[in-house]
């Protein structure tokens, strides 16, 4: 594993470095999700990848599962705090040390990969941080026929309390003249720009990998946001952040009949992307056989498998 530690990006460190120790728990992925995400990506490629590049590698939660299935894995992470957690996680998997590396840098710098060398570029829940022009240029540089660029994210049910709270936070920010960072929307725009701007690419439609359910109270979600140094991807003064969350708390109290009301939540992890079409292939959407959705409890084993 690479030990080079150039200075981390200041914004990334402020927004994520302080959260590193509790980041995985706050992200809320089902316990078994990383392994099934990696399996789905390998299935999408059709074979184990030679070289994987993960942008926004975070604490290595998904990276370990990807590295176990690739000949070589490189993570890119701008936050020193997150990078330290990545190293700790990978240190518990010594079998991966010879084929994995971490570069502490921003994804908007030149990617640590040779031209035409990468089979899979993956980013989980981080699309809103990428500079589109740089990403398209670097993706075109490192890709070769068959390379996949895949974005992963959590999709929440329409009645999910976090979804409602997030919408109200965005509304409150816009009223104040601030534009929140919208990861799902930005991810979709990125893929559209790539698929329609590069004649070598074809679209990989969104498909779910894993679905899980649990219960949560609005207070739990809001408290988690209060503990973060950012809100909707924006670095705000503490007073401004508190004002927005206080306003949303009042609305949530009315809507849900109390902030401590336990509500059923349904979530799934979905992947979507583009592929640089293999030589001789048509530029058609890559559908293939649907990946079986694994039904899991949030902090437990696989419960069932459904073919969709």
C-alpha positions, -999 to +999 in steps of 0.1 A: +000+000+000+013+034-008+025+055+021+028+088+004+007+114+022+006+147+004-015+175+020-052+166+020-076+190+004-087+215+031-124+214+024-125+176+023-106+174+056-130+199+073-161+182+060-150+145+064-118+142+084-136+148+117-163+122+109-139+094+099-141+074+131-180+071+129-184+076+091-194+040+082-221+039+109-235+072+097-235+062+061-260+036+070-252+008+045-264-026+054-237-047+070-234-071+040-236-043+014-200-039+004-195-076-006-227-076-027-218-043-043-184-058-054-200-089-066-225-069-087-197-049-103-177-080-112-209-094-128-214-062-147-179-064-161-183-101-169-150-110-153-127-100-125-111-066-132-074-063-137-073-027-124-099-008-103-098+029-094-121+040-067-128+078-064-137+090-030-125+058-014-134+070+021-127+044+049-123+015+024-156+000+034-163-010-003-127-009-013-117-040+006-144-060-012-133-046-046-096-052-039-103-088-030-117-093-065-093-073-086-057-079-096-049-044-085-069-017-067-062+020-061-082+042-039-083+080-042-093+099-011-087+136-003-092+135+035-064+125+057-088+114+084-106+091+060-073+078+046-061+068+081-093+047+086-087+032+051-052+021+061-065+006+094-092-013+075-068-027+049-042-035+076-066-061+088-065-077+054-027-084+049-035-106+019-044-074+000-013-054+008+006-064-024-022-054-047-038-023-032-027+013-028-041+045-016-034+080-030-043+109-007-054+135-032-084+152-047-102+134-075-100+167-094-062+162-098-047+138-123-057+103-115-031+078-104-034+055-134-017+050-167-035+058-200-058+029-212-051+009-181-083+007-159-112-018-162-134-002-136-137+034-122-161+034-093-175+061-070-200+056-042-222+085-031-196+111-042-207+123-076-215+158-064-179+165-055-164+159-090-156+187-115-174+174-146-148+185-172-119+170-154-137+138-147-146+133-184-111+140-195-095+117-170-120+090-176-113+091-213-076+090-206-075+059-183-103+039-201-100+013-228-126-008-246-148-025-220-140-001-192-169+007-169-175+039-150-200+032-123-217+054-097-233+038-066-258+054-042-285+046-017-321+050-031-347+056-005-385+049-007-408+078-014-422+077+022-387+076+038-384+103+065-349+111+055-361+118+020-387+143+032-363+159+056-337+163+029-362+180+006-371+204+034-335+212+041-329+219+004-360+242+003-348+261+034-313+266+019-327+278-014-349+304+004-317+317+019-301+320-015-280+288-012-279+260-036-274+225-020-253+199-036-276+172-050-256+140-054-283+119-072-291+146-097-254+155-103-246+118-108-273+115-134-261+146-152-225+133-153-235+100-168-257+118-194-229+141-203-205+112-208-229+089-226-240+116-250-206+133-254-184+104-261-194+081-291-174+052-276-197+049-246-230+031-239-253+035-209-255+010-180-291+015-167-296+017-129-302-015-111-306-024-074-280-046-057-293-049-022-324-038-003-329-034+034-353-021+059-352-006+094-369+020+116-357+055+125-371+086+141-367+121+126-348+132+157-321+106+150-317+118+114-316+155+124-292+149+153-268+132+128-270+162+106-264+186+135-232+167+144-218+172+109-197+203+099-217+206+066-253+205+055-264+193+020-228+194+010-223+230+020-199+244+045-220+268+066-215+288+098-227+269+128-255+295+134-268+293+099-268+255+099-286+254+133-313+279+120-321+257+090-322+225+111-344+242+137-368+253+110-370+218+095-373+202+130-405+222+136-420+211+103-410+175+110-426+176+144-459+186+128-457+162+099-447+131+119-465+137+151-433+141+171-396+139+164-392+107+183-418+088+163-403+056+149-409+052+112-404+023+088-376+029+063-368+011+031-335+016+013-316+000-016-282+003-030-282+009-068-255+012-094-256+030-127-229+040-152-215+040-187-192+016-205-166+022-232-180-003-257-158-033-264-144-034-299-170-044-324-199-039-299-229-018-306-236+014-286-267+000-269-277+000-232-260-028-212-289-047-198-278-083-193-295-105-168-310-085-139-289-088-108-308-106-080-316-082-052-305-093-018-330-085+010-311-078+042-316-064+076-295-032+081-272-048+106-276-085+099-273-112+073-289-117+040-326-126+045-337-136+010-329-133-026-354-121-052-350-120-090-363-088-105 
